[in-house]
Amino acid sequence: MGFIEGRNLTFDLVGVGLAENQLVDAVKKVVAAGPDLLLAGGPSFIKAAKAATGAIPIVGFSNDMVGEGHVTSLARPGGNVTGISILSTELDGKRQEILIEAMPKARRIAVLADLGAEIPAHYEILKAAAQARWSTVELSLLRADNPQQIEAVLKQAKEQGIEAVNVLSSPVLFANRQVLFATLRSLRLPAIYQWPEGASDGVLLAYGPGYADAFRLWGQMAGKVLRGAKPSDLPIQQPTAFRLVVNLKTARELNITLPSRLVERADEVVE
């Protein structure tokens, strides 16, 4: 969009790895420096940005921009905030269905989220859906907030008999995805991930929009704001293309035979 870092664009990365109370102070310092735009990834970052300024444009990236209360509507965001809704809340249920289809004999399945995620109600919906459709499936919640906790909670889950994992949308789990993937492999735990690119990194299954496409859209919205567009005039954007990726190499390593119907309808198969 014509912006060149070091010439007419400066990017500052702030807040990664900070606890929520530290994040609020960090964002206040950023706002005091007078940036032209705040890119906020995840509910905690968006809330901190909104609390710090009602004037500087904010382009958020989260599961549900309306449902989480960041904007008033998709078509008319209002105020100084617009952004991307990646539909994770709806897609988590679809991923759960795919995981259970892939592991029809599994009886104990976990959902993995970060400690800061506000998911109790969402988890109960997933749990109720599993019990309604697959009465023999027991769903449990795992929560982690850093690489050490990811390893620890997955190891404990494996020891307690968890047979598969649905990894929920999370900035923390995304930032630490290589630790997550390595731990799943070492524990021989089959899992489904929100970004299709994850299956290429060794996860058994992945379903959702491509994160490269989603991040590119995020950057395009940022460019429009930097060109003078008002966030209140930019409708919330949502992904329109979703891909199912199956990693047969991982399936062989885990000694899992995936249903042929699932493999046949995959958009991509990693051999």
N, C-alpha and C positions, 0 to 999 in steps of 0.2 A: 504493500500500500504506500510505498514511497518513503518509509521511515528507515533510517540507517543508524544503527547503534554507534555512538561516538560522534555522530555528525548532527543529527536532529532528534536523537532519542537517547535517553539514559534510563536504564533499568536498574532498580535496586531490589534485591531479594531480602525480605524481612519476615521474621516470625517463624520460620521453619524449625520445628522441634521444640517450640516454646509451650509451656503450660498455658491454659486459657487466661489465668490472671496476669501472667507475664505478657501475653499477647496484647491485652488491652493497653498496657503502658507503651509497648513497642509501636502500636499503631498511632497512639497519640503523638509520639515523637515524629513519626513520619508525616502526619497531618500538619504538625507545626512547621515542618520544612517547606510546605506549600507545593506539593506535587500537582501535576495537571490531571492525574488519573490514578485511581487505586484499582488494581486487579486483585480480587479476593476469592480465593479458592476454598470452598467448604463453609458450612454454617458458622463456625466460630469466627473465622476471618471476616465474613460478611457482617455479622453482628458487631464485631469490634469496630469495623470501618464505619458502619452506620452510627454507632454510638459516638464516634470521634468527630464526625463531620456531616453536616446536612448540605454542604455547598460543593465540595469536591466530587466529581463524578466517580461512581463505583460501578465496575463491571464484574459481577459475581459469577461463580461457577459452582453449582450445587445440585443436590438430588432433586429438589422441588422448590423453586424460587417462590412460588405462591404459597404452597402448603406450609413451608417453613416460616412464612410471614415476612420475607424480605421485600416483596413487592405486593401491590394490591391486585393485579391481574396480569395475565400473559400479554394481552394486547396493549394495555395502558399501565405500565409499571408504576408511574407516578414518582415524584420525588427525584432523588439524585442517583437511583439505583436501577440498573438493568442487568441482563446477563443470560446465562445458559442453564436450562434445567435438563439434566441428563436422564430423568425418568427412572432413577435407580429403585425407588420404592416399588413401582409397578413391576420392574424387570426382576427384582429379587425373587418374587413369587414364581415367575417363569423359569428362572434359573433353578429354583428348588425343584420344580416339576422335571426339568431335564436331568438333574442329578439323580433323582429317585428313579427315573426311567432308565438311566445308565446303570444304576446299582439296585436292581429290583429286589435283591435279597437283603439289602442293608436294613437294619432295624434301628440303629442309633446314629443320627445325623446331627451335626452341629452347625450353627451359624456363627461366623466370626465377625466381630465389629470392634471398633476402637472404644476406649473407655469414655471418650468425650462425646460419642454419638448419642443423640437423643432418640433411642430406638425401642424403648419398652413396648409401646403400643404396636409398632410395626412388627416386632418379634412375636407378639401375641397373635397378630393376624396370620403370620407365617405358620405359627404353631397350630392354630385352629384349622388352617387350610390343609396342613399335613394330616391332622387327625381326622378331618372330614373325608379326605380322599383315600388316605392310606392309614387305616386305623391301627396298623401294627408298627408304624414308624414313630419313634420317640425323638422329638426335637429338643436340643439344648442350646444355650447361649454361652459363647466364649467371648471374653473382652480383653483387649490388649492395647497398649498405648505407646510401646517402644519396641525395638528389636528384641530385647531380652524377654519382654513379656510375651511377644509373639511365640518365641521358641518354648517358653515355659508352659503357656496355656495349651499349646498344641501337644506337647509331650504329655502333659497331664491328661488331656482328653484321650489320647491314644491309649494310655495306661488304663483309662476308665472304660474303654471299649467303643469309643467313637469310631465309626466306619467310613465316614465321608464328611466333607466340610463345604458349606456354601459361604464363600467370602463376600460379605456385604460391602457396599460402597463406603469408602473411607479415605480421606486424605492421608491419614497416618499409615494405613496398610498399603496405599499406593506408593508413598514415599519410601517404604521399607519392603517393597515387593520382592526384591531379590532375596532378602532374608526369609520372607514368607515362603517363596517358591522352594528355596533350598531346604527349609525345615519340612515342608510337605513331602519333598522327595526322600529325605533321610528317614522320615517316619513311615514312609510308604502309605500316605494318606491321600486317597483320591479327592479332588476338589473341583469346584466350578468357580470361575472368576468373572468379574464384571466386564473386563476389557478383552476383546478377541485376541489382542496381541499377547496376552498372558499365556495362551495355549502354546504359542511358539517358544515360550521360555520354560516349558515343561509341565504346566498345569494340565490335568487330564481334559478338562472342558472349559470353554469360555463362551459367553453369550452377551451381546450388547453392541453399542455403537463403538467404532474405533476411536481410541483416545487421540490419535493423531488428527483425525477429522474434527473431533470435538474441540481440541485445543486450537486448531487452525481457525475454527469459527469464533472462538473466544478472542483470538488475536484480531480478527477482522472487525469484531464489534468494538474492540479497544481502538482500532484505527479510525473508525467512524467518529467515535467520541473525540479523539485527538484532532480530527478534522473539523470539529465544531458541532456535531450532532448532540442533542440533549438526551440523556438517558431516558427521560420520561417519554420521549418520542420514539424510542427503539423497542419494539416488542421483544419479549422474552423468546429466545430461540430454543428449539428442541431438536434432538437428532431424529432423522427420518429413516435411516438405514441401520439395520441390526444384523450381525453376523454370528452364526454358530460355528465354532471351530472345535474340532475333535483331535486330540493328540494320540494317535495309535501307538506311537513309540512308548509313551508313558503308560498306556494301557498294557502293553506287553511287559514292561518292567514291573508293573503292579500285578501281573498275572490276571488281568481282567479282560473278559470277552464282552465287548460292548454290543448291544442289540444292533443288528444290521440296519433296521429302519432308522435308527438314530444316526448312524454313520452315513447312510445314503442321503439324508436330508441336510447334512452339514454343508455349509458354504465353503469350508476349507478343511482338509484333512492333513494333519502333520504325520508323515510316515516315519 
